[in-house]
Amino acid sequence: MPDSPASIKTGYPLPAYNYRVTILDAGGAETVGFSEVSGLGMGYDPVTYRDGFSFAMGFQIIPGMPKPIALTLKKGLARNGDYLQRWLEQSYREPGSGGAKRDVIIDLCDETGQPVIRWTAAAAMPVKLDAPVFSAAGNEVAVASMELVAARLQVEYHP
């Protein structure tokens, strides 16, 4: 039996190019256009637990501390695009205040622009901003890269 439009919409993989990045701060939300987002992963360090009965029952492997979320965002540079630079400078000037930590939301959208899957990197803080590579022999767009470290990553599915 051929697939129905409803089963195609819910069962087929989503294209990875239709996404939106929103950065939440005290002043509201800033939607920023990035050409690439990577590092949306979660993990734990495994811990081997042994007790007095390990000789009889064996040891246990349990999840340890969660690893920090390391995001990389790449963006083409524009004349008025100093948002990332200002955020990094604020993080450096106010290291202990927490004011530079922001939630970053990455929405994977359907063909109508509605979010289908949402990743929320909570309390993200910029740790590195790389300038683009300049080459007189090329004709590429100037792309900056920013690295963020976040405390948690939450994934929500919107069917």
C-alpha positions as CSV (number, residue, x, y, z in Angstrom):
1,M,0.0,0.0,0.0
2,P,1.5,3.4,-0.9
3,D,2.2,5.9,1.8
4,S,-0.4,8.4,2.6
5,P,0.5,12.1,2.9
6,A,0.0,12.0,6.7
7,S,2.4,9.0,7.1
8,I,4.9,10.7,4.9
9,K,4.7,13.9,6.9
10,T,5.2,12.1,10.2
11,G,7.5,9.2,9.2
12,Y,10.0,10.6,6.8
13,P,13.2,12.3,8.0
14,L,13.3,16.1,8.1
15,P,15.8,18.0,6.0
16,A,18.6,19.6,8.1
17,Y,18.7,22.9,6.3
18,N,15.4,24.4,7.6
19,Y,16.3,25.6,11.1
20,R,16.2,28.7,13.2
21,V,18.5,29.8,16.1
22,T,17.1,32.1,18.8
23,I,19.2,33.5,21.6
24,L,17.3,34.6,24.7
25,D,18.6,37.3,27.0
26,A,17.2,39.8,29.5
27,G,16.2,42.1,26.7
28,G,14.1,39.5,24.8
29,A,14.9,37.2,22.0
30,E,17.3,37.6,19.1
31,T,16.9,35.4,16.1
32,V,20.3,35.1,14.5
33,G,21.0,33.5,11.1
34,F,23.8,30.9,11.3
35,S,25.0,28.9,8.4
36,E,25.9,25.9,10.5
37,V,25.1,24.5,14.0
38,S,27.0,21.5,15.5
39,G,27.6,19.9,18.8
40,L,24.0,19.2,19.8
41,G,24.8,16.1,21.9
42,M,24.5,14.9,25.4
43,G,26.7,12.5,27.3
44,Y,27.8,11.2,30.6
45,D,31.1,9.8,31.9
46,P,30.6,6.2,33.0
47,V,31.5,5.4,36.6
48,T,32.4,2.0,37.8
49,Y,30.9,1.3,41.2
50,R,32.2,-1.4,43.5
51,D,31.0,-2.3,46.9
52,G,31.7,-5.1,49.4
53,F,29.8,-7.7,47.5
54,S,31.4,-6.9,44.1
55,F,33.3,-10.1,44.3
56,A,30.1,-12.1,44.2
57,M,27.7,-9.9,42.2
58,G,30.2,-8.0,40.0
59,F,30.6,-4.3,39.7
60,Q,28.0,-1.8,38.4
61,I,28.4,0.8,35.7
62,I,26.4,3.9,36.5
63,P,26.2,7.3,34.8
64,G,28.5,9.9,36.3
65,M,28.6,13.6,35.9
66,P,27.1,15.0,32.6
67,K,29.6,16.4,30.1
68,P,29.2,20.0,29.2
69,I,27.4,20.8,26.0
70,A,29.9,22.3,23.5
71,L,28.1,24.0,20.6
72,T,29.7,25.5,17.5
73,L,27.8,28.2,15.6
74,K,29.0,29.5,12.2
75,K,27.8,32.7,10.7
76,G,28.6,34.9,7.7
77,L,29.9,38.3,8.7
78,A,27.9,41.4,7.9
79,R,28.6,45.1,8.6
80,N,26.1,45.3,11.5
81,G,26.8,41.9,12.9
82,D,28.6,42.7,16.2
83,Y,26.0,40.8,18.4
84,L,28.3,37.8,19.0
85,Q,31.3,40.0,19.7
86,R,29.4,42.0,22.3
87,W,28.1,38.8,23.9
88,L,31.7,37.4,24.2
89,E,33.0,40.7,25.6
90,Q,30.2,40.7,28.2
91,S,31.1,37.2,29.2
92,Y,34.7,38.2,29.7
93,R,33.9,41.4,31.7
94,E,31.3,39.8,34.0
95,P,32.6,36.2,34.5
96,G,30.9,35.4,37.8
97,S,27.6,37.3,37.4
98,G,25.8,34.9,35.1
99,G,24.5,37.8,33.1
100,A,26.3,36.6,30.0
101,K,24.7,33.2,30.1
102,R,21.8,32.9,27.8
103,D,19.5,30.1,26.5
104,V,20.0,29.2,22.9
105,I,17.1,27.6,21.1
106,I,17.6,25.7,17.8
107,D,14.4,24.8,16.0
108,L,14.3,22.3,13.2
109,C,11.3,23.4,11.2
110,D,8.9,21.9,8.7
111,E,8.1,23.2,5.2
112,T,5.8,25.9,6.7
113,G,8.4,27.2,9.2
114,Q,6.8,25.6,12.3
115,P,9.2,24.0,14.8
116,V,9.1,20.2,14.8
117,I,12.1,19.5,17.0
118,R,13.5,22.0,19.5
119,W,16.9,21.9,21.2
120,T,17.3,24.3,24.1
121,A,20.9,24.8,25.3
122,A,20.4,26.3,28.8
123,A,22.8,28.8,30.3
124,A,25.1,28.9,27.3
125,M,28.2,31.0,27.6
126,P,30.5,32.0,24.7
127,V,34.1,30.7,25.2
128,K,35.6,31.4,21.7
129,L,35.0,33.5,18.7
130,D,37.1,32.8,15.6
131,A,37.5,35.3,12.8
132,P,37.2,34.0,9.2
133,V,40.1,32.8,7.2
134,F,41.2,35.6,4.7
135,S,42.6,34.5,1.4
136,A,43.2,36.7,-1.6
137,A,43.0,33.7,-3.9
138,G,39.5,32.6,-2.9
139,N,36.0,34.0,-3.3
140,E,34.3,32.5,-0.2
141,V,32.1,34.4,2.2
142,A,33.7,35.6,5.4
143,V,32.4,33.1,8.1
144,A,33.0,33.5,11.8
145,S,32.8,30.6,14.2
146,M,31.6,30.9,17.8
147,E,32.0,28.2,20.4
148,L,29.5,28.0,23.4
149,V,29.5,25.8,26.5
150,A,26.0,25.1,28.0
151,A,25.0,23.5,31.2
152,R,22.1,21.4,29.9
153,L,20.5,20.4,26.7
154,Q,16.8,19.7,26.4
155,V,15.1,18.2,23.4
156,E,11.3,18.7,22.7
157,Y,9.4,17.0,19.8
158,H,6.3,18.8,18.4
159,P,4.4,16.3,16.2
